[in-house]
């Protein structure tokens, strides 16, 4: 069974091939940065931080931070 990041990349390639003949890529490209999502996904896969623990530990600090 393939892991979900591989499925995501395969799905992205298939959608790219479907949208390319209709020139929809030029319309969608500014809103979707594939490189950003791939890098973010790789970073998140490498982390082992429990998000609930992070929210309880840093929630107050985020609310107190100046905007």
Secondary structure as GFF3:
##gff-version 3
##sequence-region A 1 67
A	DSSP	alpha_helix	4	20	.	.	.	ID=ss1
A	DSSP	alpha_helix	24	28	.	.	.	ID=ss2
A	DSSP	alpha_helix	34	46	.	.	.	ID=ss3
A	DSSP	alpha_helix	51	64	.	.	.	ID=ss4
###
